[in-house]
């Protein structure tokens, strides 16, 4: 799949059913995002009962770099290339963060093509999401010291994440794009204004936002909903801008209800053999270091296994994993 200038775009889909096209925020990486337990679980939850289509924008992730500077027109061209791969219209469109503004613009330009529109963590005017001095400071950090800049953005985007998730997300951002591309896309986030496009959106729309989002004030969500005729606004508790950090279940539930999809199944799948071993050690009270020593793996791998188990089962703590494992082990007929 390519844009008109020949730039190759990477896209992927999971699930089966009617298509739901997902326009991600700022940076992404189709392959690496699948290796982040929290992000993968989020996409898997969204994709139950539908076909979730994602893509990497030009210069980010697995997509090729482009000599064209980021712009709303180029964003729309890339989204159109993705839409062209679908078998039928209308389809559902989900935009998060910067992707919410792109989704608004696309829906406004293609009336009738979008069955339902979901906007999470978006805004009307990038100039209003933070003071000019703060914007220039962050842009300067990203450009001159991408490592420090990505750490600062992690604090803004995911204040509720645990230390392991923060470290992974910092590395993830740096792997997604060069400092030059990251700065240009972040600058675009601050420059865009879709206020004139909101009255042109006629698709049924859900605006969902967290009440203390540190990257995009909730007032911007209210402005989005007020500008789109008939839009529903759902404000959830939380500070994290990343949709897969914090109370992801509430967010996914709101989106799926609006799209007419049933609540996602939680804890329905069995653990892998290795995860079962880790769960058994958690039930014995082992720390990540002790799990690593017992299984002959490094501590970071043990930490990753624990997080994947937690997300797969829909739990929030090690104590819940331990209790679940003991209950499973003690069930009549259990092989544990």
Secondary structure, DSSP 4 states (H G I P E B T S, - for coil): -B-TT--B--EEEEE-SSEEEEE--S---HHHHTTSHHHHHHHHHHHTTSEEEEEPPTTSTTSPP-SSPP-HHHHHHHHHHHHTTSSSS-EEEEEETHHHHHHHHHHHHSTTTEEEEEEES--SBGGGSS-HHHHHHHHHHHHH-HHHHHHHHHHHH-TTS-HHHHHHHHHHHHHHS-HHHHHHHHHHHHH-B-TTTGGG--SEEEEEEETT-SSS-HHHHHHHHHHSTT-EEEEES---SSTTSSSHHHHHHHHHHHHT-PPPP-S-SPPPHHHHHHHHHHHTT--HHHHHHHHT--HHHHHHHHHHHHHHHT-SSHHHHHHHHHHHHTSTT---
